[in-house]
Amino acid sequence: MGIEEKKVVHVAMFSGGAGSAYVAYHMVQTYGKENCILFFTNTLWEDEDNYRFMDEVSKHIGVEITERLDGRTPEEVFHDERFLGNARLAKCSEELKVRQTIIFLEDELRNQMNLEPILYFGIGPHEKHRADNLKEFYAHFPLEPIETRFPLIDLFREDLDAKGIIRDEWGIELPRMYNIAEQLALKENNENAKIALQHGVIGFSHANCAGRCVRGGYQHYALLYALWPDRYSEQEEMEERFRASLQKDVSILKKNGGSYTMKQFREVMEIEGFEKYLFKADADIPCVCSFS
């Protein structure tokens, strides 16, 4: 007798971003909600408005969110691993996102429920390199290869406006981190937000970890410093605690190949102004946290 064939289940890797939300909707419309899972791994650092957005998308699609979490914050992971995350390597993604995802796919779906997952990511045409990396990862890292699909690349026209569709057709307000500068400028008359808008920056390029993502670069942290100084301070204090605990000259940001602390960057911005760091956008965030 042959090995029993597993039933396929379609899994949207839901990051809380617009791309992954639209892909989840398309997946459910194509295969039916009874054959679909909306999957989210929680870092416990997410902006509160991300949860609002995800809940509204879940209700619109008609599929409840399946959430898994490690239970640690990124900072706790850094201390456990004795390694401060940065733009080159983020153990927080590995532990809080990747590990939880693999456990769910292998143990819960494949082993306990005898289901074979197909994964759907909200990665667009301009991020095809990330799609290639994810294909390679899921082809070799699980016990058996897992199929990955990227509808925004393979099925839709390049100018598909997922954000516009969600906002205008679904009636769901996008996560505030996408346009937080615009919101603060209009609603609170925030001067720093106005300066960001003058430089063409309406918000953060991704909504990970409420702006405290260690993958962020100069532009990202300059915007965080300008719009949410309390969150910048939290990240600076976290970095200083880690440096003191390990007694190592490590940092989230880098300059000329060496350490460049959040404190040093803040002191420079206090003298020179944050706006000079808004001219050039940071590189794409090569992180498994960003499926949007």
C-alpha positions as CSV (number, residue, x, y, z in Angstrom):
1,M,0.0,0.0,0.0
2,G,1.4,3.4,-1.0
3,I,1.9,6.3,1.4
4,E,-1.3,8.2,2.0
5,E,-1.3,11.4,0.0
6,K,-1.6,14.5,2.2
7,K,-4.4,17.0,1.6
8,V,-3.1,20.4,0.5
9,V,-3.6,23.5,2.7
10,H,-2.9,27.0,1.4
11,V,-1.0,29.2,3.9
12,A,-0.8,33.0,3.6
13,M,2.3,34.2,5.3
14,F,0.6,37.3,6.8
15,S,3.0,40.0,7.9
16,G,0.5,42.7,8.6
17,G,1.4,44.5,5.4
18,A,-0.7,45.4,2.4
19,G,1.0,43.0,0.0
20,S,0.5,39.9,2.1
21,A,-3.1,41.0,2.9
22,Y,-4.0,41.2,-0.8
23,V,-2.3,37.9,-1.5
24,A,-4.3,36.3,1.4
25,Y,-7.5,37.6,-0.1
26,H,-6.6,36.2,-3.6
27,M,-5.7,32.9,-2.1
28,V,-9.0,32.5,-0.2
29,Q,-11.0,33.6,-3.3
30,T,-9.2,31.0,-5.3
31,Y,-9.2,28.0,-3.0
32,G,-12.0,28.6,-0.5
33,K,-11.6,29.6,3.2
34,E,-12.0,26.0,4.3
35,N,-8.7,25.2,2.6
36,C,-6.8,28.3,3.7
37,I,-4.8,29.5,6.7
38,L,-3.9,33.1,7.6
39,F,-0.6,32.6,9.5
40,F,1.2,35.2,11.6
41,T,4.2,35.0,13.8
42,N,4.2,37.6,16.6
43,T,7.5,39.2,17.8
44,L,5.7,41.0,20.7
45,W,7.2,44.3,19.4
46,E,4.5,45.1,16.8
47,D,2.9,48.5,16.5
48,E,-0.6,48.3,18.0
49,D,-2.2,49.6,14.8
50,N,-0.8,46.5,12.9
51,Y,-3.0,44.4,15.1
52,R,-6.0,46.5,14.2
53,F,-5.2,46.2,10.5
54,M,-4.7,42.5,10.7
55,D,-8.0,41.9,12.5
56,E,-9.9,44.0,10.0
57,V,-8.3,42.1,7.1
58,S,-9.1,38.8,8.7
59,K,-12.7,39.7,9.1
60,H,-12.9,40.9,5.5
61,I,-11.4,37.7,4.1
62,G,-13.4,35.5,6.4
63,V,-10.5,33.5,7.9
64,E,-9.3,33.8,11.5
65,I,-5.6,34.5,12.1
66,T,-3.5,31.5,13.2
67,E,-0.9,33.1,15.5
68,R,2.2,31.5,16.8
69,L,4.8,33.1,19.1
70,D,8.1,32.2,20.8
71,G,7.2,34.2,23.8
72,R,10.4,36.3,23.8
73,T,11.0,39.8,22.5
74,P,13.8,40.5,20.0
75,E,15.9,42.0,22.9
76,E,15.5,38.8,24.9
77,V,16.6,36.8,21.8
78,F,19.7,39.0,21.5
79,H,20.7,38.4,25.1
80,D,20.0,34.6,24.9
81,E,22.1,34.4,21.7
82,R,24.7,36.9,23.0
83,F,24.5,38.6,19.6
84,L,23.0,42.1,18.8
85,G,20.9,42.0,15.7
86,N,21.9,44.4,12.9
87,A,21.3,45.0,9.1
88,R,23.5,42.0,8.2
89,L,22.2,39.4,10.6
90,A,19.1,39.4,12.8
91,K,18.7,36.4,15.1
92,C,15.3,37.7,16.1
93,S,14.0,36.8,12.7
94,E,15.5,33.4,12.8
95,E,14.1,32.6,16.3
96,L,10.8,34.5,16.4
97,K,9.7,34.1,12.8
98,V,11.5,31.3,10.9
99,R,11.7,28.7,13.8
100,Q,8.1,29.2,14.7
101,T,7.0,28.9,11.1
102,I,9.0,25.7,10.5
103,I,7.6,24.1,13.8
104,F,4.1,25.0,12.6
105,L,4.6,23.6,9.1
106,E,6.4,20.4,10.0
107,D,4.9,19.4,13.4
108,E,1.4,20.8,13.4
109,L,0.4,20.7,9.7
110,R,2.5,17.8,8.3
111,N,2.9,15.6,11.3
112,Q,-0.2,16.1,13.4
113,M,-2.8,17.0,10.8
114,N,-1.4,15.2,7.7
115,L,-1.6,18.3,5.6
116,E,0.8,19.5,2.9
117,P,1.3,23.3,3.0
118,I,1.7,25.6,0.0
119,L,3.0,29.0,1.1
120,Y,1.9,32.4,-0.3
121,F,4.0,35.5,0.1
122,G,3.1,39.2,-0.6
123,I,6.4,40.0,-2.3
124,G,6.2,42.3,-5.3
125,P,8.0,42.3,-8.6
126,H,10.6,44.8,-7.4
127,E,11.7,42.3,-4.7
128,K,12.1,39.3,-6.9
129,H,15.5,38.6,-5.2
130,R,13.7,38.0,-2.0
131,A,11.3,35.6,-3.7
132,D,14.3,33.6,-5.0
133,N,15.8,33.4,-1.6
134,L,12.5,32.2,0.0
135,K,12.1,29.6,-2.8
136,E,15.6,28.3,-2.1
137,F,15.1,28.3,1.7
138,Y,11.8,26.3,1.6
139,A,13.2,23.9,-1.0
140,H,16.0,22.8,1.3
141,F,15.5,23.8,4.9
142,P,12.3,21.8,5.8
143,L,12.5,18.0,6.0
144,E,10.8,17.9,2.6
145,P,10.6,20.8,0.2
146,I,7.6,23.1,0.6
147,E,6.1,24.8,-2.4
148,T,6.2,28.6,-2.4
149,R,4.0,31.0,-4.5
150,F,4.3,34.7,-5.2
151,P,1.1,35.9,-6.8
152,L,2.1,39.6,-7.0
153,I,5.0,38.5,-9.2
154,D,3.6,35.6,-11.1
155,L,-0.1,36.5,-11.7
156,F,-0.8,40.2,-11.5
157,R,0.3,43.3,-13.5
158,E,3.2,45.1,-12.1
159,D,1.2,48.2,-11.2
160,L,-1.3,46.4,-9.0
161,D,-2.1,48.9,-6.3
162,A,-2.7,46.6,-3.3
163,K,-2.7,49.5,-0.9
164,G,-5.3,51.4,-2.9
165,I,-7.5,48.4,-3.2
166,I,-7.4,47.7,0.5
167,R,-8.1,51.3,1.4
168,D,-10.6,52.3,-1.3
169,E,-12.4,49.1,-2.2
170,W,-12.2,47.2,1.1
171,G,-12.6,50.3,3.3
172,I,-9.8,49.3,5.6
173,E,-7.3,51.9,6.7
174,L,-3.7,50.9,6.1
175,P,-1.3,50.4,9.1
176,R,-0.3,53.8,10.3
177,M,3.4,53.2,10.0
178,Y,3.1,53.4,6.2
179,N,2.0,57.0,6.3
180,I,2.7,58.1,9.9
181,A,4.6,61.3,8.8
182,E,1.6,62.3,6.8
183,Q,-0.8,61.6,9.6
184,L,1.3,63.5,12.2
185,A,1.7,66.5,9.9
186,L,-2.0,66.8,9.1
187,K,-3.5,65.8,12.4
188,E,-1.0,67.1,15.0
189,N,0.8,69.8,13.0
190,N,4.0,68.0,13.8
191,E,7.0,70.0,12.5
192,N,9.3,67.1,12.1
193,A,6.7,65.2,10.1
194,K,6.3,68.2,7.8
195,I,10.1,68.1,7.2
196,A,9.9,64.4,6.4
197,L,7.1,65.1,3.9
198,Q,9.2,67.8,2.2
199,H,11.8,65.2,1.6
200,G,9.3,62.8,0.1
201,V,9.1,60.5,3.1
202,I,5.5,59.8,4.2
203,G,6.2,56.9,6.5
204,F,8.3,53.8,7.1
205,S,9.0,51.5,4.3
206,H,8.0,48.5,6.4
207,A,6.0,48.1,9.6
208,N,8.1,45.6,11.5
209,C,8.5,45.9,15.2
210,A,6.9,49.3,15.6
211,G,9.9,51.0,14.0
212,R,12.5,49.2,16.2
213,C,13.5,46.8,13.5
214,V,17.3,46.2,13.7
215,R,17.4,45.8,9.9
216,G,16.7,49.5,9.6
217,G,19.4,51.9,8.3
218,Y,20.1,55.6,8.7
219,Q,16.9,56.8,7.0
220,H,14.7,54.5,9.0
221,Y,16.2,55.5,12.4
222,A,16.3,59.2,11.5
223,L,12.6,59.0,10.9
224,L,12.1,57.1,14.1
225,Y,14.1,59.7,16.0
226,A,12.1,62.5,14.4
227,L,8.5,61.1,14.7
228,W,8.7,58.7,17.7
229,P,11.6,59.9,19.9
230,D,10.4,57.6,22.7
231,R,10.8,54.6,20.6
232,Y,14.2,55.7,19.4
233,S,15.2,56.1,23.1
234,E,13.9,52.5,23.8
235,Q,16.2,51.2,21.0
236,E,19.1,53.3,22.2
237,E,18.7,52.1,25.8
238,M,18.4,48.5,24.6
239,E,21.6,48.7,22.7
240,E,23.4,50.3,25.6
241,R,22.2,47.5,28.0
242,F,23.5,44.9,25.6
243,R,26.9,46.6,25.2
244,A,27.3,46.8,28.9
245,S,26.2,43.3,29.5
246,L,28.5,41.8,27.0
247,Q,31.2,44.5,27.3
248,K,31.6,44.5,23.6
249,D,31.7,47.4,21.1
250,V,28.7,46.3,19.0
251,S,25.9,48.3,17.5
252,I,22.8,48.1,15.3
253,L,24.1,50.6,12.8
254,K,27.4,50.5,11.1
255,K,29.7,53.3,9.8
256,N,32.8,52.8,7.7
257,G,32.6,49.1,8.5
258,G,32.7,49.6,12.2
259,S,30.4,50.2,15.2
260,Y,28.1,53.2,15.2
261,T,25.8,53.3,18.2
262,M,22.3,54.7,18.4
263,K,23.6,57.2,20.9
264,Q,26.3,58.4,18.5
265,F,23.8,58.8,15.7
266,R,21.4,60.7,17.9
267,E,24.1,63.1,19.0
268,V,25.0,63.8,15.4
269,M,21.3,64.4,14.5
270,E,21.0,66.7,17.4
271,I,23.7,68.9,15.9
272,E,23.2,68.4,12.2
273,G,19.4,67.7,12.0
274,F,17.7,64.5,11.1
275,E,16.6,65.7,7.7
276,K,19.9,65.2,6.0
277,Y,19.5,61.4,6.5
278,L,16.1,61.4,4.7
279,F,17.5,62.1,1.2
280,K,18.6,58.5,0.4
281,A,16.3,55.6,1.1
282,D,17.7,52.6,2.9
283,A,18.3,49.4,1.0
284,D,15.5,46.8,0.8
285,I,15.2,45.0,4.1
286,P,16.4,41.4,3.4
287,C,14.4,40.0,6.3
288,V,11.9,37.2,6.7
289,C,9.9,39.5,8.9
290,S,8.9,41.5,5.8
291,F,6.4,39.5,3.7
292,S,4.5,42.6,2.6
